[in-house]
Amino acid sequence: MGMAVLGPSVNESGYQFAVNKDGQIRFGMGAIKGVGEGPVQAIVDERKANGPFTDFFDFVSRVNLRAVSKKTFESLALAGALDQFSELHRAQYFNVAERETITFLEKAIRYGNAFQTEDDSNQSSLFGDSNSAKPSPPKIVPCEQWGNIETLKKEKEIVGFYISGHPLDQFKLEIDNFCNCPLENVMTSPGKDLTVAGIVTKVNVRQSKNGKPFVLFTIEDYSGSLDLALFGEDYLKHAHFINIGEFLFMKGSLKPKWGRDGELDFKINFTQLLADVRAKLCKSVNISVNLDQINAVTVVEIDRIVSEHKGTCLLYLTLTKNTAEHTVKTFSRSYRVDPSNVFLEELTKLDGISYKIGA
């Protein structure tokens, strides 16, 4: 696994990718759409001159607002560069409170401008009259957070890919065990029954000339995206699954396109929510234990993990010794397990342990 790249941060990032004091790679602010070299330089200069920004109001009152525009602030917020200001979540920057006409971000920029103007006039007056009223920062109005998918979608739009993990990461088991084709290979795999999974990223419901609805939609996985369409009976059968942000599991095959010679279409014959796949398709977990690598602690740990994740899947233990020359497969009568991500992650942390999922 490659080294994880940390998202951008106004307190740690420069223009390009850089290594922070803990040796982790930090995403460069220059890679964010709508953030140019000028604004980044202004942020870095201020940070170097007067230390890290303590909170968002400190940031907006110190940074050069002639160099850092509203658009830049918006891009920084969407890309997660303001995430370390934990008093605010990303949606709050764009929130327009009741009976207000501008976003919280716009109010904050006005505050920053007022603060800096006040500061300038104080410095230019002979005695630095510090008694004049300092502008007060706008109130933070609570609002609903964006869901994980929405956050990642906006992040992808502003930097070109998902920085803080792909939305499909939680379904790695389903994709590895029950899908046989990445989306980018679908159109080049004729004659096969294909099983795919992905997240719906675009949906367009239309009406045909005879008044019947059809849907054009895009589904995306790690490899890329696939544009699909559902008409007639297929529309009636599958359309209720087609919603933006929905995780889908689909079976189908390439069929000749209706009325078009030589062209192929991916014809879907089964759709299911990806979240339901594990419970329906996963029948057993086979844990392989390499006896040369484990000790008494490992045995106790396996017992604990299995006891804590009871479910309906059959459990098999395969004991191997000396590079798999001797193998014994046993079936557990007393335990059935739930193959959740936590269960599988805990197992793989143990030395000498691996697992396979049985359908």
N, C-alpha and C positions, 0 to 999 in steps of 0.2 A: 504494500500500500504506500502511495506517495505521501510526502509530507503535506499535512493540511495547511492550506493558506488561510490566514485570518482575514476577515473582511476589512475594508478600509476604516480608518479612524482619524478624526481631525487631531487627535492627541499623539498619534504615533506614525501615521503615514506621511511619506513624501510624495513627490510627483510619480515616481516609479516604484515598482515592488522593492521592498527593503527588508532587512532583518532587524527585528526589535531587540531590546536588551536581553530578552529571555531566549534569543536564538530562533524565534519563530518568524516565518515569512509573513509580512504585512502587505496587503493589497495596496497598490498605489492609487492616490486620488486622481491622478491624470488619466486613469483608465475608465473613469466614470464619464458617461456621455453628459455634455453640458458643463463639465468642469475643466477649464483650460489651465494653462501654465501660470497665468497671472494670478488668479484666485488662489491656487495652491501655494505660490510663492508668498502671497500676503499672509496666508494662514501659518505657514512654516516660520516666516520671519517673526511674526508676533509671538509665536510659541517659544522660539529661541530667545527672544528679547525678554519676555516676562513670564516664562514658565507655562506648564500645561494649563488648559482651560478647566476650571473647576466644575462649571455646570453650563447649561445652554445659554443662560443670560450673560454669564461671564464671557462666553464665546462671542455672542452677538454684540456685546458692548465694547469688546476689545479689537475685533478683527476689522480691517479697513473696508468699510461698506461701499467705497467707490470701486474697489477691486472685486468684491464678492457680491454678486447680484442675487436677486430673489431666485432666479432660475438655478444658480449654483447651490444655494441653500436647499432647494427642493431636491436636486439631484443627490446631494450629500445625504439627505434624510432617507431617500428611497434606497440608496445603496448600502445603508447601515453605518455610514461614517459618523453619525451622531448617536449611535446606540449606547456609547458608554455614559451618556447623560441619562442615567436610569430613571430620572424623575419623569421622563417623557417616552412614550412608545411611538413608533413610526406614524401611526394613524393620527396622532394628536397634532403633528405639525400641519396637517392638511385639514384639520377639523374647523368647520365654521360653526361657532356656538350659536345657540338660540338667540334670535333678535340681533344677530351680528351679520355683517355682509362680507367680512374678510377672514382669511384663515388665521389661525394662531401664529403661523410663521410670519405672515405679513405684519401682524401686531408686534411681534417680537423685533422685526427689522425696524419698525417705527420707533420702538423703545430704544434700540441700539443707536439709531440716528440721533434721537433726542439726548441720549446719554453723552454721546460724543460731542455734540454741539455745545451742551452745557459745560463739558470738560474743557473744550477749546476756549469758551468765553471766560471761564474761571482762570485759565492759565494766562490769558491775555490781559486780564484786569490787574492793576498794579499790586493789589494785596492778596490776590487769589481768594476772593470772597467765598469761603467754603460753606457759608450759611445758606446760600441759595438752594431752593428745593431741588433735590435730585429726582429725576423722573423715576416712577416706580414700574417694575416689570409687569407685563400683563398677567392676569390670573390664569393658572393652568386649569382648563375645564376638562373633567374626565370624559372620555368617550370610548366607544367600543374598539377593541384592538382588531387589526386585520387578522384573518385566519392565516395559518401557515402557508397555504397555497397562494393566497392573494399576495402575501408578503414576498414570497419567492418569485411570483410572476412579475411583480413590479421591479424586483431586484434584477431579474433576468433582462427586462426591457432596458434597464439603465446601464447594465454592464455587459450584456451579451451572453451571460451564462449564469447559472445558479452558484452563488458563492457559498452560502451557508447550508450546503447539502441539497441534493436533488429530492423533489417531493416523493419520488418513487422509492427512496431508500428504505422506508418502512416495509416495503413489499419485496425485498430482495429474495426472500425464501421462495415466494410464489413464482417470481420471474425465473430464478435459477432452476426450479424443480418442475414447473408445470408449463412453461412457455418454450416453444421450439424455434422461434424466429424473431430476431430483432426487427423493428418496424422498417428500418432502412433496407432490409433484404426482402420484404414482402413481395414487391412488384417483380422481383427476379426469381421467384420460387414457384413456377407453374407446376400443376399436377400434384401438389402436396397438400395435405391437411395441415393448416397452419394454426398455431395457438399463439396469440400475442397479448400484450398488456400495455397499458399506457394511461396517460392523463389527458382528458379532453381539454383542448386549449382554445378551440374556436367552434362556434355553433351558428348556423344560419338556416332558419326554417323558412321555406318559401312555398308558394302554391304553383302547381303546374297549370297549363292552359285550361285543363278540364276541372280546375278547382280543387284538385287533391293535394294535400300537403306532402312535401318531401324535405329532407334535411341534408345540408352539406356540413361536414364537420371535420376537424383535425384532431388526431390523437398523437401524443408525443411520448417517447421513451428515452432511455439514455442514448440511443444510437441516432435518433432523428425523429422526423414526424411523417405522418401519412395522412393524405386527404381522402376522405371517404364520403359516400353518399348513400342515402336510403330512400327508396321509392316504394309506393304501393304497399303490398303485403309486408315487405321487409320493414317499411316505415312503421306500420302498425305494431309489428312484433317487437322492435328494438328501440323505437324513438324515446320511450320514457327513461331510458338509461342515459340518453345523450344530453348531458348538462355540463356547462363549463366547470372545470375543477373536479369532475367525477373521475374516479379511478376505475378503469374497466378491464375485464378479462374477456377476450373474444376468440371464437374459433371460426374459421372460414377457409376458403380456397380461392385461387384465381380462376375466374371464368371469363369466357369471351364477352366483350362489352356488347350490350344489346344494340343492334343496328350499326355497329362499327366493326368493319373487317380487321382482323388481326390485333385489335386492341383488347387488353385484359382489364378486368375489374376485380377487386377483392370482395367476394360475396360472403357476407357474414351469415352464419347459420346458428350461432349461439352467443349470447351476451350475458355476462354476470358481473356483479360488483366485485372488484378485486378483493375487497375486504371480506367477502363471503367464501372465497376460494379455499382458504386454508382449512376451515371447518369442514367443508364438503369433500375436498380431494385428498387431504392428508390423512392416511389411514394408520401409518406407523412411523415410529422413530427408531432407527437402528444406531445405537451408540457403540462405536469401536473403541476398545480399550487396549492400548499397547502395554502389556504387562512389564516390559523392560523399562518403561518410563514412569510408571506410577508407584505411589507409596501409600502407606496407611491413611495419610491425610486426604489424598485424592479419593480414596474409597468412601471416606466419611462425607466428603464434599458432593460426590455423585449422589449419594443417598439423600443428602439434604436438598439438593437442587430438584431431584425427582419428587421428593415428598412435598416440596413447596409449590409444584406446578402440576397438580392433578388435573386430569382431563379425560378425553375419550380415546386418544390415540394409543394403539398397542405399543409396548416398549420391548425392544430386543437389545441384548447386549452381545457384542461379538468380542471375544477375548483373543488377542493375537500375541505371539511371542516369537522372538528372533526373526525379524523381518517376514512376518506372516507365514512362516513355514507351518506353524501349528495354529489352527484357528478353531475356536469353539463358539458356536452361536447358541445363545440361550434366550428363552422367552420369559418375560416376567409375568407371573400370574397375578401378583398382588398389586402391581402398579400400572396405571394408565396415565398418560401425560397430556398436557396442553402444550403444543409446540410453539409457544409465544416467542417473540424476538428476545425477551429477557431470558427465558429458559435456554435458548440456543446460544446466546452470547455468554451466559455463565458457563455453559459446558465447554465452549471453545477456549475459554480462558485457562482451562486445566491442561497441564502437559500430558501428552500421550492420548488425548481424547479427540475423536472426530465423530461426525454423525452423518447419516443419510436419511432422507425422507422417503417413505414408501407410499405410493398412490393406491 
